[in-house]
């Protein structure tokens, strides 16, 4: 998607510094786990359990068809 980012939506340039190629960074799932602290991950886990269905959480964390 990054290679064709400008074709997907011209508004990315208005909202993201660096445009669409910045928005579509690496295209891998779960990278946030290496960025958040253990406390932040615990907050995320509690919120996900409270707010999301298991299917929705799986899609959010792993991607897949909608």
PDBQT receptor file of N, H, CA, C and O in Angstrom, charges set to zero:
ATOM      1  N   UNK A   1       0.816  -1.181   0.000  1.00  0.00    +0.000 N 
ATOM      2  CA  UNK A   1       0.000   0.000   0.000  1.00  0.00    +0.000 C 
ATOM      3  C   UNK A   1       0.867   1.254   0.000  1.00  0.00    +0.000 C 
ATOM      4  O   UNK A   1       0.508   2.276  -0.586  1.00  0.00    +0.000 OA
ATOM      5  N   UNK A   2       1.997   1.158   0.658  1.00  0.00    +0.000 N 
ATOM      6  H   UNK A   2       2.288   0.329   1.135  1.00  0.00    +0.000 HD
ATOM      7  CA  UNK A   2       2.851   2.340   0.732  1.00  0.00    +0.000 C 
ATOM      8  C   UNK A   2       3.319   2.788  -0.645  1.00  0.00    +0.000 C 
ATOM      9  O   UNK A   2       3.406   3.987  -0.909  1.00  0.00    +0.000 OA
ATOM     10  N   UNK A   3       3.619   1.850  -1.515  1.00  0.00    +0.000 N 
ATOM     11  H   UNK A   3       3.549   0.876  -1.300  1.00  0.00    +0.000 HD
ATOM     12  CA  UNK A   3       4.093   2.195  -2.850  1.00  0.00    +0.000 C 
ATOM     13  C   UNK A   3       3.047   2.968  -3.645  1.00  0.00    +0.000 C 
ATOM     14  O   UNK A   3       3.395   3.773  -4.510  1.00  0.00    +0.000 OA
ATOM     15  N   UNK A   4       1.779   2.731  -3.361  1.00  0.00    +0.000 N 
ATOM     16  H   UNK A   4       1.497   2.077  -2.659  1.00  0.00    +0.000 HD
ATOM     17  CA  UNK A   4       0.685   3.408  -4.065  1.00  0.00    +0.000 C 
ATOM     18  C   UNK A   4      -0.094   4.338  -3.142  1.00  0.00    +0.000 C 
ATOM     19  O   UNK A   4      -1.259   4.640  -3.400  1.00  0.00    +0.000 OA
ATOM     20  N   UNK A   5       0.541   4.790  -2.074  1.00  0.00    +0.000 N 
ATOM     21  H   UNK A   5       1.488   4.545  -1.864  1.00  0.00    +0.000 HD
ATOM     22  CA  UNK A   5      -0.159   5.559  -1.046  1.00  0.00    +0.000 C 
ATOM     23  C   UNK A   5      -0.820   6.814  -1.583  1.00  0.00    +0.000 C 
ATOM     24  O   UNK A   5      -1.952   7.116  -1.208  1.00  0.00    +0.000 OA
ATOM     25  N   UNK A   6      -0.148   7.546  -2.442  1.00  0.00    +0.000 N 
ATOM     26  H   UNK A   6       0.772   7.300  -2.747  1.00  0.00    +0.000 HD
ATOM     27  CA  UNK A   6      -0.720   8.788  -2.952  1.00  0.00    +0.000 C 
ATOM     28  C   UNK A   6      -2.002   8.551  -3.748  1.00  0.00    +0.000 C 
ATOM     29  O   UNK A   6      -2.864   9.427  -3.813  1.00  0.00    +0.000 OA
ATOM     30  N   UNK A   7      -2.129   7.375  -4.350  1.00  0.00    +0.000 N 
ATOM     31  H   UNK A   7      -1.429   6.663  -4.297  1.00  0.00    +0.000 HD
ATOM     32  CA  UNK A   7      -3.327   7.056  -5.130  1.00  0.00    +0.000 C 
ATOM     33  C   UNK A   7      -4.527   6.752  -4.239  1.00  0.00    +0.000 C 
ATOM     34  O   UNK A   7      -5.670   6.913  -4.665  1.00  0.00    +0.000 OA
ATOM     35  N   UNK A   8      -4.276   6.314  -3.002  1.00  0.00    +0.000 N 
ATOM     36  H   UNK A   8      -3.347   6.184  -2.655  1.00  0.00    +0.000 HD
ATOM     37  CA  UNK A   8      -5.375   5.875  -2.143  1.00  0.00    +0.000 C 
ATOM     38  C   UNK A   8      -6.235   7.029  -1.653  1.00  0.00    +0.000 C 
ATOM     39  O   UNK A   8      -7.458   6.899  -1.602  1.00  0.00    +0.000 OA
ATOM     40  N   UNK A   9      -5.632   8.148  -1.293  1.00  0.00    +0.000 N 
ATOM     41  H   UNK A   9      -4.639   8.254  -1.335  1.00  0.00    +0.000 HD
ATOM     42  CA  UNK A   9      -6.416   9.288  -0.816  1.00  0.00    +0.000 C 
ATOM     43  C   UNK A   9      -5.525  10.524  -0.795  1.00  0.00    +0.000 C 
ATOM     44  O   UNK A   9      -4.552  10.570  -0.042  1.00  0.00    +0.000 OA
ATOM     45  N   UNK A  10      -5.840  11.518  -1.605  1.00  0.00    +0.000 N 
ATOM     46  H   UNK A  10      -6.630  11.481  -2.217  1.00  0.00    +0.000 HD
ATOM     47  CA  UNK A  10      -5.002  12.712  -1.653  1.00  0.00    +0.000 C 
ATOM     48  C   UNK A  10      -5.034  13.521  -0.358  1.00  0.00    +0.000 C 
ATOM     49  O   UNK A  10      -4.164  14.367  -0.151  1.00  0.00    +0.000 OA
ATOM     50  N   UNK A  11      -6.005  13.286   0.512  1.00  0.00    +0.000 N 
ATOM     51  H   UNK A  11      -6.712  12.598   0.344  1.00  0.00    +0.000 HD
ATOM     52  CA  UNK A  11      -6.100  14.046   1.755  1.00  0.00    +0.000 C 
ATOM     53  C   UNK A  11      -5.030  13.676   2.776  1.00  0.00    +0.000 C 
ATOM     54  O   UNK A  11      -4.808  14.421   3.731  1.00  0.00    +0.000 OA
ATOM     55  N   UNK A  12      -4.369  12.549   2.592  1.00  0.00    +0.000 N 
ATOM     56  H   UNK A  12      -4.549  11.944   1.816  1.00  0.00    +0.000 HD
ATOM     57  CA  UNK A  12      -3.299  12.183   3.528  1.00  0.00    +0.000 C 
ATOM     58  C   UNK A  12      -2.257  13.294   3.623  1.00  0.00    +0.000 C 
ATOM     59  O   UNK A  12      -1.713  13.540   4.700  1.00  0.00    +0.000 OA
ATOM     60  N   UNK A  13      -1.978  13.958   2.526  1.00  0.00    +0.000 N 
ATOM     61  H   UNK A  13      -2.420  13.759   1.651  1.00  0.00    +0.000 HD
ATOM     62  CA  UNK A  13      -0.991  15.033   2.536  1.00  0.00    +0.000 C 
ATOM     63  C   UNK A  13      -1.424  16.188   3.427  1.00  0.00    +0.000 C 
ATOM     64  O   UNK A  13      -0.582  16.897   3.979  1.00  0.00    +0.000 OA
ATOM     65  N   UNK A  14      -2.736  16.381   3.571  1.00  0.00    +0.000 N 
ATOM     66  H   UNK A  14      -3.420  15.805   3.123  1.00  0.00    +0.000 HD
ATOM     67  CA  UNK A  14      -3.243  17.459   4.406  1.00  0.00    +0.000 C 
ATOM     68  C   UNK A  14      -3.195  17.124   5.899  1.00  0.00    +0.000 C 
ATOM     69  O   UNK A  14      -3.126  18.027   6.732  1.00  0.00    +0.000 OA
ATOM     70  N   UNK A  15      -3.230  15.855   6.237  1.00  0.00    +0.000 N 
ATOM     71  H   UNK A  15      -3.286  15.121   5.560  1.00  0.00    +0.000 HD
ATOM     72  CA  UNK A  15      -3.342  15.461   7.637  1.00  0.00    +0.000 C 
ATOM     73  C   UNK A  15      -2.083  14.848   8.235  1.00  0.00    +0.000 C 
ATOM     74  O   UNK A  15      -1.918  14.871   9.455  1.00  0.00    +0.000 OA
ATOM     75  N   UNK A  16      -1.201  14.310   7.426  1.00  0.00    +0.000 N 
ATOM     76  H   UNK A  16      -1.335  14.292   6.435  1.00  0.00    +0.000 HD
ATOM     77  CA  UNK A  16      -0.015  13.618   7.924  1.00  0.00    +0.000 C 
ATOM     78  C   UNK A  16       1.246  14.293   7.418  1.00  0.00    +0.000 C 
ATOM     79  O   UNK A  16       1.421  14.481   6.214  1.00  0.00    +0.000 OA
ATOM     80  N   UNK A  17       2.125  14.657   8.347  1.00  0.00    +0.000 N 
ATOM     81  H   UNK A  17       1.983  14.504   9.325  1.00  0.00    +0.000 HD
ATOM     82  CA  UNK A  17       3.419  15.196   7.940  1.00  0.00    +0.000 C 
ATOM     83  C   UNK A  17       4.148  14.113   7.157  1.00  0.00    +0.000 C 
ATOM     84  O   UNK A  17       4.327  13.000   7.652  1.00  0.00    +0.000 OA
ATOM     85  N   UNK A  18       4.556  14.424   5.975  1.00  0.00    +0.000 N 
ATOM     86  H   UNK A  18       4.411  15.328   5.572  1.00  0.00    +0.000 HD
ATOM     87  CA  UNK A  18       5.183  13.437   5.112  1.00  0.00    +0.000 C 
ATOM     88  C   UNK A  18       4.200  12.755   4.190  1.00  0.00    +0.000 C 
ATOM     89  O   UNK A  18       4.600  11.962   3.338  1.00  0.00    +0.000 OA
ATOM     90  N   UNK A  19       2.900  13.052   4.346  1.00  0.00    +0.000 N 
ATOM     91  H   UNK A  19       2.575  13.696   5.039  1.00  0.00    +0.000 HD
ATOM     92  CA  UNK A  19       1.888  12.517   3.448  1.00  0.00    +0.000 C 
ATOM     93  C   UNK A  19       1.561  11.058   3.670  1.00  0.00    +0.000 C 
ATOM     94  O   UNK A  19       1.803  10.498   4.740  1.00  0.00    +0.000 OA
ATOM     95  N   UNK A  20       1.008  10.461   2.641  1.00  0.00    +0.000 N 
ATOM     96  H   UNK A  20       0.812  10.916   1.773  1.00  0.00    +0.000 HD
ATOM     97  CA  UNK A  20       0.492   9.094   2.726  1.00  0.00    +0.000 C 
ATOM     98  C   UNK A  20       1.576   8.069   3.023  1.00  0.00    +0.000 C 
ATOM     99  O   UNK A  20       1.314   7.080   3.708  1.00  0.00    +0.000 OA
ATOM    100  N   UNK A  21       2.779   8.285   2.525  1.00  0.00    +0.000 N 
ATOM    101  H   UNK A  21       2.991   9.088   1.968  1.00  0.00    +0.000 HD
ATOM    102  CA  UNK A  21       3.840   7.306   2.777  1.00  0.00    +0.000 C 
ATOM    103  C   UNK A  21       4.204   7.251   4.258  1.00  0.00    +0.000 C 
ATOM    104  O   UNK A  21       4.686   6.225   4.737  1.00  0.00    +0.000 OA
ATOM    105  N   UNK A  22       3.979   8.343   4.987  1.00  0.00    +0.000 N 
ATOM    106  H   UNK A  22       3.587   9.177   4.598  1.00  0.00    +0.000 HD
ATOM    107  CA  UNK A  22       4.191   8.327   6.432  1.00  0.00    +0.000 C 
ATOM    108  C   UNK A  22       3.067   7.560   7.117  1.00  0.00    +0.000 C 
ATOM    109  O   UNK A  22       3.304   6.800   8.057  1.00  0.00    +0.000 OA
ATOM    110  N   UNK A  23       1.836   7.765   6.637  1.00  0.00    +0.000 N 
ATOM    111  H   UNK A  23       1.644   8.382   5.873  1.00  0.00    +0.000 HD
ATOM    112  CA  UNK A  23       0.693   7.074   7.227  1.00  0.00    +0.000 C 
ATOM    113  C   UNK A  23       0.837   5.564   7.080  1.00  0.00    +0.000 C 
ATOM    114  O   UNK A  23       0.644   4.822   8.043  1.00  0.00    +0.000 OA
ATOM    115  N   UNK A  24       1.174   5.113   5.883  1.00  0.00    +0.000 N 
ATOM    116  H   UNK A  24       1.331   5.715   5.101  1.00  0.00    +0.000 HD
ATOM    117  CA  UNK A  24       1.402   3.692   5.644  1.00  0.00    +0.000 C 
ATOM    118  C   UNK A  24       2.879   3.419   5.909  1.00  0.00    +0.000 C 
ATOM    119  O   UNK A  24       3.698   3.466   4.992  1.00  0.00    +0.000 OA
ATOM    120  N   UNK A  25       3.208   3.141   7.132  1.00  0.00    +0.000 N 
ATOM    121  H   UNK A  25       2.542   3.103   7.877  1.00  0.00    +0.000 HD
ATOM    122  CA  UNK A  25       4.603   3.056   7.534  1.00  0.00    +0.000 C 
ATOM    123  C   UNK A  25       5.270   1.780   7.068  1.00  0.00    +0.000 C 
ATOM    124  O   UNK A  25       6.020   1.802   6.092  1.00  0.00    +0.000 OA
ATOM    125  N   UNK A  26       5.016   0.663   7.743  1.00  0.00    +0.000 N 
ATOM    126  H   UNK A  26       4.407   0.645   8.536  1.00  0.00    +0.000 HD
ATOM    127  CA  UNK A  26       5.701  -0.579   7.396  1.00  0.00    +0.000 C 
ATOM    128  C   UNK A  26       4.767  -1.709   7.005  1.00  0.00    +0.000 C 
ATOM    129  O   UNK A  26       5.196  -2.676   6.376  1.00  0.00    +0.000 OA
ATOM    130  N   UNK A  27       3.526  -1.606   7.360  1.00  0.00    +0.000 N 
ATOM    131  H   UNK A  27       3.177  -0.821   7.871  1.00  0.00    +0.000 HD
ATOM    132  CA  UNK A  27       2.577  -2.640   6.969  1.00  0.00    +0.000 C 
ATOM    133  C   UNK A  27       2.701  -3.934   7.751  1.00  0.00    +0.000 C 
ATOM    134  O   UNK A  27       2.321  -4.997   7.261  1.00  0.00    +0.000 OA
ATOM    135  N   UNK A  28       3.233  -3.850   8.968  1.00  0.00    +0.000 N 
ATOM    136  H   UNK A  28       3.542  -2.986   9.366  1.00  0.00    +0.000 HD
ATOM    137  CA  UNK A  28       3.313  -5.045   9.807  1.00  0.00    +0.000 C 
ATOM    138  C   UNK A  28       2.437  -4.836  11.035  1.00  0.00    +0.000 C 
ATOM    139  O   UNK A  28       2.301  -3.711  11.516  1.00  0.00    +0.000 OA
ATOM    140  N   UNK A  29       1.859  -5.881  11.531  1.00  0.00    +0.000 N 
ATOM    141  H   UNK A  29       1.969  -6.795  11.140  1.00  0.00    +0.000 HD
ATOM    142  CA  UNK A  29       0.987  -5.803  12.694  1.00  0.00    +0.000 C 
ATOM    143  C   UNK A  29       1.776  -6.049  13.976  1.00  0.00    +0.000 C 
ATOM    144  O   UNK A  29       2.799  -6.735  13.976  1.00  0.00    +0.000 OA
ATOM    145  N   UNK A  30       1.286  -5.484  15.048  1.00  0.00    +0.000 N 
ATOM    146  H   UNK A  30       0.456  -4.927  15.048  1.00  0.00    +0.000 HD
ATOM    147  CA  UNK A  30       1.863  -5.738  16.362  1.00  0.00    +0.000 C 
ATOM    148  C   UNK A  30       3.102  -4.933  16.690  1.00  0.00    +0.000 C 
ATOM    149  O   UNK A  30       3.703  -5.145  17.743  1.00  0.00    +0.000 OA
ATOM    150  N   UNK A  31       3.511  -4.005  15.815  1.00  0.00    +0.000 N 
ATOM    151  H   UNK A  31       3.024  -3.833  14.959  1.00  0.00    +0.000 HD
ATOM    152  CA  UNK A  31       4.713  -3.222  16.098  1.00  0.00    +0.000 C 
ATOM    153  C   UNK A  31       4.551  -2.395  17.358  1.00  0.00    +0.000 C 
ATOM    154  O   UNK A  31       5.542  -2.092  18.023  1.00  0.00    +0.000 OA
ATOM    155  N   UNK A  32       3.329  -2.022  17.703  1.00  0.00    +0.000 N 
ATOM    156  H   UNK A  32       2.525  -2.267  17.163  1.00  0.00    +0.000 HD
ATOM    157  CA  UNK A  32       3.073  -1.219  18.888  1.00  0.00    +0.000 C 
ATOM    158  C   UNK A  32       3.507  -1.930  20.164  1.00  0.00    +0.000 C 
ATOM    159  O   UNK A  32       3.784  -1.276  21.169  1.00  0.00    +0.000 OA
ATOM    160  N   UNK A  33       3.569  -3.252  20.140  1.00  0.00    +0.000 N 
ATOM    161  H   UNK A  33       3.344  -3.783  19.323  1.00  0.00    +0.000 HD
ATOM    162  CA  UNK A  33       3.959  -3.985  21.353  1.00  0.00    +0.000 C 
ATOM    163  C   UNK A  33       5.393  -3.666  21.771  1.00  0.00    +0.000 C 
ATOM    164  O   UNK A  33       5.718  -3.766  22.954  1.00  0.00    +0.000 OA
ATOM    165  N   UNK A  34       6.243  -3.292  20.845  1.00  0.00    +0.000 N 
ATOM    166  H   UNK A  34       5.979  -3.211  19.884  1.00  0.00    +0.000 HD
ATOM    167  CA  UNK A  34       7.622  -2.941  21.169  1.00  0.00    +0.000 C 
ATOM    168  C   UNK A  34       7.760  -1.486  21.600  1.00  0.00    +0.000 C 
ATOM    169  O   UNK A  34       8.843  -1.063  22.003  1.00  0.00    +0.000 OA
ATOM    170  N   UNK A  35       6.680  -0.717  21.519  1.00  0.00    +0.000 N 
ATOM    171  H   UNK A  35       5.800  -1.060  21.192  1.00  0.00    +0.000 HD
ATOM    172  CA  UNK A  35       6.722   0.709  21.830  1.00  0.00    +0.000 C 
ATOM    173  C   UNK A  35       6.105   0.990  23.195  1.00  0.00    +0.000 C 
ATOM    174  O   UNK A  35       6.583   1.863  23.920  1.00  0.00    +0.000 OA
ATOM    175  N   UNK A  36       5.051   0.262  23.555  1.00  0.00    +0.000 N 
ATOM    176  H   UNK A  36       4.663  -0.447  22.966  1.00  0.00    +0.000 HD
ATOM    177  CA  UNK A  36       4.328   0.522  24.788  1.00  0.00    +0.000 C 
ATOM    178  C   UNK A  36       4.984  -0.160  25.982  1.00  0.00    +0.000 C 
ATOM    179  O   UNK A  36       5.588  -1.225  25.857  1.00  0.00    +0.000 OA
ATOM    180  N   UNK A  37       4.853   0.481  27.144  1.00  0.00    +0.000 N 
ATOM    181  H   UNK A  37       4.363   1.346  27.246  1.00  0.00    +0.000 HD
ATOM    182  CA  UNK A  37       5.371  -0.102  28.390  1.00  0.00    +0.000 C 
ATOM    183  C   UNK A  37       4.437  -1.220  28.859  1.00  0.00    +0.000 C 
ATOM    184  O   UNK A  37       3.341  -1.389  28.324  1.00  0.00    +0.000 OA
ATOM    185  N   UNK A  38       4.871  -1.965  29.840  1.00  0.00    +0.000 N 
ATOM    186  H   UNK A  38       5.761  -1.828  30.275  1.00  0.00    +0.000 HD
ATOM    187  CA  UNK A  38       4.026  -3.037  30.405  1.00  0.00    +0.000 C 
ATOM    188  C   UNK A  38       2.736  -2.449  30.981  1.00  0.00    +0.000 C 
ATOM    189  O   UNK A  38       1.664  -3.033  30.821  1.00  0.00    +0.000 OA
ATOM    190  N   UNK A  39       2.834  -1.294  31.651  1.00  0.00    +0.000 N 
ATOM    191  H   UNK A  39       3.704  -0.819  31.781  1.00  0.00    +0.000 HD
ATOM    192  CA  UNK A  39       1.637  -0.649  32.205  1.00  0.00    +0.000 C 
ATOM    193  C   UNK A  39       0.683  -0.211  31.093  1.00  0.00    +0.000 C 
ATOM    194  O   UNK A  39      -0.532  -0.368  31.220  1.00  0.00    +0.000 OA
ATOM    195  N   UNK A  40       1.226   0.336  30.011  1.00  0.00    +0.000 N 
ATOM    196  H   UNK A  40       2.213   0.463  29.908  1.00  0.00    +0.000 HD
ATOM    197  CA  UNK A  40       0.394   0.747  28.886  1.00  0.00    +0.000 C 
ATOM    198  C   UNK A  40      -0.261  -0.448  28.212  1.00  0.00    +0.000 C 
ATOM    199  O   UNK A  40      -1.423  -0.375  27.811  1.00  0.00    +0.000 OA
ATOM    200  N   UNK A  41       0.475  -1.553  28.085  1.00  0.00    +0.000 N 
ATOM    201  H   UNK A  41       1.418  -1.612  28.411  1.00  0.00    +0.000 HD
ATOM    202  CA  UNK A  41      -0.106  -2.770  27.515  1.00  0.00    +0.000 C 
ATOM    203  C   UNK A  41      -1.234  -3.304  28.393  1.00  0.00    +0.000 C 
ATOM    204  O   UNK A  41      -2.244  -3.790  27.884  1.00  0.00    +0.000 OA
ATOM    205  N   UNK A  42      -1.062  -3.213  29.714  1.00  0.00    +0.000 N 
ATOM    206  H   UNK A  42      -0.241  -2.818  30.128  1.00  0.00    +0.000 HD
ATOM    207  CA  UNK A  42      -2.108  -3.661  30.635  1.00  0.00    +0.000 C 
ATOM    208  C   UNK A  42      -3.358  -2.796  30.487  1.00  0.00    +0.000 C 
ATOM    209  O   UNK A  42      -4.473  -3.316  30.515  1.00  0.00    +0.000 OA
ATOM    210  N   UNK A  43      -3.187  -1.481  30.330  1.00  0.00    +0.000 N 
ATOM    211  H   UNK A  43      -2.281  -1.058  30.308  1.00  0.00    +0.000 HD
ATOM    212  CA  UNK A  43      -4.323  -0.586  30.102  1.00  0.00    +0.000 C 
ATOM    213  C   UNK A  43      -5.031  -0.929  28.795  1.00  0.00    +0.000 C 
ATOM    214  O   UNK A  43      -6.259  -0.968  28.730  1.00  0.00    +0.000 OA
ATOM    215  N   UNK A  44      -4.231  -1.177  27.755  1.00  0.00    +0.000 N 
ATOM    216  H   UNK A  44      -3.233  -1.146  27.809  1.00  0.00    +0.000 HD
ATOM    217  CA  UNK A  44      -4.814  -1.564  26.463  1.00  0.00    +0.000 C 
ATOM    218  C   UNK A  44      -5.602  -2.865  26.611  1.00  0.00    +0.000 C 
ATOM    219  O   UNK A  44      -6.732  -2.964  26.134  1.00  0.00    +0.000 OA
ATOM    220  N   UNK A  45      -5.019  -3.844  27.257  1.00  0.00    +0.000 N 
ATOM    221  H   UNK A  45      -4.101  -3.764  27.645  1.00  0.00    +0.000 HD
ATOM    222  CA  UNK A  45      -5.670  -5.140  27.416  1.00  0.00    +0.000 C 
ATOM    223  C   UNK A  45      -7.000  -4.992  28.149  1.00  0.00    +0.000 C 
ATOM    224  O   UNK A  45      -8.002  -5.580  27.743  1.00  0.00    +0.000 OA
ATOM    225  N   UNK A  46      -7.012  -4.214  29.222  1.00  0.00    +0.000 N 
ATOM    226  H   UNK A  46      -6.198  -3.737  29.552  1.00  0.00    +0.000 HD
ATOM    227  CA  UNK A  46      -8.250  -4.006  29.977  1.00  0.00    +0.000 C 
ATOM    228  C   UNK A  46      -9.302  -3.306  29.117  1.00  0.00    +0.000 C 
ATOM    229  O   UNK A  46     -10.470  -3.692  29.129  1.00  0.00    +0.000 OA
ATOM    230  N   UNK A  47      -8.890  -2.280  28.374  1.00  0.00    +0.000 N 
ATOM    231  H   UNK A  47      -7.941  -1.966  28.365  1.00  0.00    +0.000 HD
ATOM    232  CA  UNK A  47      -9.835  -1.555  27.516  1.00  0.00    +0.000 C 
ATOM    233  C   UNK A  47     -10.346  -2.448  26.395  1.00  0.00    +0.000 C 
ATOM    234  O   UNK A  47     -11.532  -2.413  26.067  1.00  0.00    +0.000 OA
ATOM    235  N   UNK A  48      -9.467  -3.246  25.805  1.00  0.00    +0.000 N 
ATOM    236  H   UNK A  48      -8.503  -3.275  26.072  1.00  0.00    +0.000 HD
ATOM    237  CA  UNK A  48      -9.878  -4.140  24.719  1.00  0.00    +0.000 C 
ATOM    238  C   UNK A  48     -10.879  -5.178  25.227  1.00  0.00    +0.000 C 
ATOM    239  O   UNK A  48     -11.869  -5.466  24.556  1.00  0.00    +0.000 OA
ATOM    240  N   UNK A  49     -10.627  -5.732  26.394  1.00  0.00    +0.000 N 
ATOM    241  H   UNK A  49      -9.822  -5.498  26.939  1.00  0.00    +0.000 HD
ATOM    242  CA  UNK A  49     -11.565  -6.713  26.959  1.00  0.00    +0.000 C 
ATOM    243  C   UNK A  49     -12.917  -6.078  27.253  1.00  0.00    +0.000 C 
ATOM    244  O   UNK A  49     -13.963  -6.704  27.081  1.00  0.00    +0.000 OA
ATOM    245  N   UNK A  50     -12.880  -4.818  27.703  1.00  0.00    +0.000 N 
ATOM    246  H   UNK A  50     -12.030  -4.310  27.842  1.00  0.00    +0.000 HD
ATOM    247  CA  UNK A  50     -14.106  -4.113  28.070  1.00  0.00    +0.000 C 
ATOM    248  C   UNK A  50     -14.900  -3.646  26.847  1.00  0.00    +0.000 C 
ATOM    249  O   UNK A  50     -16.131  -3.671  26.872  1.00  0.00    +0.000 OA
ATOM    250  N   UNK A  51     -14.226  -3.225  25.786  1.00  0.00    +0.000 N 
ATOM    251  H   UNK A  51     -13.226  -3.205  25.766  1.00  0.00    +0.000 HD
ATOM    252  CA  UNK A  51     -14.886  -2.537  24.682  1.00  0.00    +0.000 C 
ATOM    253  C   UNK A  51     -15.047  -3.349  23.393  1.00  0.00    +0.000 C 
ATOM    254  O   UNK A  51     -15.913  -3.033  22.578  1.00  0.00    +0.000 OA
ATOM    255  N   UNK A  52     -14.238  -4.379  23.197  1.00  0.00    +0.000 N 
ATOM    256  H   UNK A  52     -13.534  -4.636  23.859  1.00  0.00    +0.000 HD
ATOM    257  CA  UNK A  52     -14.212  -5.071  21.906  1.00  0.00    +0.000 C 
ATOM    258  C   UNK A  52     -14.707  -6.504  22.012  1.00  0.00    +0.000 C 
ATOM    259  O   UNK A  52     -14.512  -7.169  23.029  1.00  0.00    +0.000 OA
ATOM    260  N   UNK A  53     -15.348  -6.967  20.952  1.00  0.00    +0.000 N 
ATOM    261  H   UNK A  53     -15.507  -6.427  20.126  1.00  0.00    +0.000 HD
ATOM    262  CA  UNK A  53     -15.652  -8.394  20.869  1.00  0.00    +0.000 C 
ATOM    263  C   UNK A  53     -14.343  -9.120  20.560  1.00  0.00    +0.000 C 
ATOM    264  O   UNK A  53     -13.401  -8.495  20.071  1.00  0.00    +0.000 OA
ATOM    265  N   UNK A  54     -14.264 -10.403  20.830  1.00  0.00    +0.000 N 
ATOM    266  H   UNK A  54     -15.029 -10.910  21.227  1.00  0.00    +0.000 HD
ATOM    267  CA  UNK A  54     -13.039 -11.140  20.491  1.00  0.00    +0.000 C 
ATOM    268  C   UNK A  54     -12.673 -11.044  19.007  1.00  0.00    +0.000 C 
ATOM    269  O   UNK A  54     -11.497 -10.912  18.668  1.00  0.00    +0.000 OA
ATOM    270  N   UNK A  55     -13.672 -11.109  18.120  1.00  0.00    +0.000 N 
ATOM    271  H   UNK A  55     -14.628 -11.217  18.395  1.00  0.00    +0.000 HD
ATOM    272  CA  UNK A  55     -13.386 -10.993  16.688  1.00  0.00    +0.000 C 
ATOM    273  C   UNK A  55     -12.832  -9.623  16.326  1.00  0.00    +0.000 C 
ATOM    274  O   UNK A  55     -11.898  -9.512  15.531  1.00  0.00    +0.000 OA
ATOM    275  N   UNK A  56     -13.410  -8.582  16.912  1.00  0.00    +0.000 N 
ATOM    276  H   UNK A  56     -14.168  -8.672  17.558  1.00  0.00    +0.000 HD
ATOM    277  CA  UNK A  56     -12.949  -7.221  16.632  1.00  0.00    +0.000 C 
ATOM    278  C   UNK A  56     -11.523  -7.030  17.142  1.00  0.00    +0.000 C 
ATOM    279  O   UNK A  56     -10.694  -6.431  16.457  1.00  0.00    +0.000 OA
ATOM    280  N   UNK A  57     -11.239  -7.525  18.315  1.00  0.00    +0.000 N 
ATOM    281  H   UNK A  57     -11.913  -8.012  18.872  1.00  0.00    +0.000 HD
ATOM    282  CA  UNK A  57      -9.886  -7.405  18.863  1.00  0.00    +0.000 C 
ATOM    283  C   UNK A  57      -8.885  -8.155  17.994  1.00  0.00    +0.000 C 
ATOM    284  O   UNK A  57      -7.793  -7.653  17.730  1.00  0.00    +0.000 OA
ATOM    285  N   UNK A  58      -9.244  -9.333  17.557  1.00  0.00    +0.000 N 
ATOM    286  H   UNK A  58     -10.131  -9.741  17.772  1.00  0.00    +0.000 HD
ATOM    287  CA  UNK A  58      -8.355 -10.108  16.699  1.00  0.00    +0.000 C 
ATOM    288  C   UNK A  58      -8.066  -9.358  15.406  1.00  0.00    +0.000 C 
ATOM    289  O   UNK A  58      -6.923  -9.330  14.949  1.00  0.00    +0.000 OA
ATOM    290  N   UNK A  59      -9.095  -8.749  14.811  1.00  0.00    +0.000 N 
ATOM    291  H   UNK A  59     -10.023  -8.772  15.182  1.00  0.00    +0.000 HD
ATOM    292  CA  UNK A  59      -8.895  -7.982  13.584  1.00  0.00    +0.000 C 
ATOM    293  C   UNK A  59      -7.998  -6.774  13.843  1.00  0.00    +0.000 C 
ATOM    294  O   UNK A  59      -7.100  -6.483  13.053  1.00  0.00    +0.000 OA
ATOM    295  N   UNK A  60      -8.241  -6.082  14.935  1.00  0.00    +0.000 N 
ATOM    296  H   UNK A  60      -8.971  -6.319  15.576  1.00  0.00    +0.000 HD
ATOM    297  CA  UNK A  60      -7.466  -4.889  15.270  1.00  0.00    +0.000 C 
ATOM    298  C   UNK A  60      -5.992  -5.231  15.464  1.00  0.00    +0.000 C 
ATOM    299  O   UNK A  60      -5.120  -4.490  15.011  1.00  0.00    +0.000 OA
ATOM    300  N   UNK A  61      -5.713  -6.323  16.120  1.00  0.00    +0.000 N 
ATOM    301  H   UNK A  61      -6.422  -6.926  16.488  1.00  0.00    +0.000 HD
ATOM    302  CA  UNK A  61      -4.339  -6.690  16.449  1.00  0.00    +0.000 C 
ATOM    303  C   UNK A  61      -3.626  -7.433  15.331  1.00  0.00    +0.000 C 
ATOM    304  O   UNK A  61      -2.403  -7.354  15.217  1.00  0.00    +0.000 OA
ATOM    305  N   UNK A  62      -4.374  -8.152  14.508  1.00  0.00    +0.000 N 
ATOM    306  H   UNK A  62      -5.368  -8.216  14.601  1.00  0.00    +0.000 HD
ATOM    307  CA  UNK A  62      -3.739  -9.026  13.508  1.00  0.00    +0.000 C 
ATOM    308  C   UNK A  62      -4.101  -8.704  12.071  1.00  0.00    +0.000 C 
ATOM    309  O   UNK A  62      -3.492  -9.242  11.146  1.00  0.00    +0.000 OA
ATOM    310  N   UNK A  63      -5.077  -7.837  11.868  1.00  0.00    +0.000 N 
ATOM    311  H   UNK A  63      -5.571  -7.399  12.620  1.00  0.00    +0.000 HD
ATOM    312  CA  UNK A  63      -5.530  -7.540  10.513  1.00  0.00    +0.000 C 
ATOM    313  C   UNK A  63      -6.355  -8.680   9.959  1.00  0.00    +0.000 C 
ATOM    314  O   UNK A  63      -6.640  -9.653  10.658  1.00  0.00    +0.000 OA
ATOM    315  N   UNK A  64      -6.730  -8.558   8.725  1.00  0.00    +0.000 N 
ATOM    316  H   UNK A  64      -6.498  -7.767   8.157  1.00  0.00    +0.000 HD
ATOM    317  CA  UNK A  64      -7.511  -9.595   8.075  1.00  0.00    +0.000 C 
ATOM    318  C   UNK A  64      -8.667  -8.984   7.313  1.00  0.00    +0.000 C 
ATOM    319  O   UNK A  64      -8.823  -7.763   7.286  1.00  0.00    +0.000 OA
ATOM    320  N   UNK A  65      -9.475  -9.823   6.697  1.00  0.00    +0.000 N 
ATOM    321  H   UNK A  65      -9.348 -10.815   6.719  1.00  0.00    +0.000 HD
ATOM    322  CA  UNK A  65     -10.606  -9.313   5.907  1.00  0.00    +0.000 C 
ATOM    323  C   UNK A  65     -11.647  -8.654   6.818  1.00  0.00    +0.000 C 
ATOM    324  O   UNK A  65     -11.801  -9.016   7.985  1.00  0.00    +0.000 OA
ATOM    325  N   UNK A  66     -12.331  -7.708   6.263  1.00  0.00    +0.000 N 
ATOM    326  H   UNK A  66     -12.206  -7.415   5.315  1.00  0.00    +0.000 HD
ATOM    327  CA  UNK A  66     -13.371  -6.999   7.024  1.00  0.00    +0.000 C 
ATOM    328  C   UNK A  66     -14.694  -7.692   6.793  1.00  0.00    +0.000 C 
ATOM    329  O   UNK A  66     -15.716  -7.269   7.335  1.00  0.00    +0.000 OA
TER     330      UNK A  66
